[in-house]
Amino acid sequence: MDSVDFTALTAKDCPVKLYLAATNVRTGKGKVFTNAEISVDSVLASACLPFLFQAVEIDGEAYWDGGYTGNPPIFPLIYTARAAMSSLCNRARRAGRNCRTAR
């Protein structure tokens, strides 16, 4: 808690986009925690190795390491990049430029 400014990370205007993956112990499904959900518990859950550490409980559910059931999910990065590109293209069009040259 002394090393991470959780208030800054969870602020709506935070320039850092952070995604933490954890695996729901009961269902085996992955959960991606976004900036608004980042906490000490979500950080611990995303790094909690099964059978080595006790699962971390968040909102009544137990979570383990996000890569335990498979590769870490990359879909948040794809959606974020797509949204950023769309925003960039919209700004370029408003400025009278082609979207391809705005990249």
Secondary structure, DSSP 4 states (H G I P E B T S, - for coil): --S--HHHHHSTT-S----EEEEETTT--EEEE-GGG--HHHHHHHT--TTTSPPEEETTEEEEETTSSSSPP-HHHHHHHHHHHHHHHHHHHHTT--HHHH-
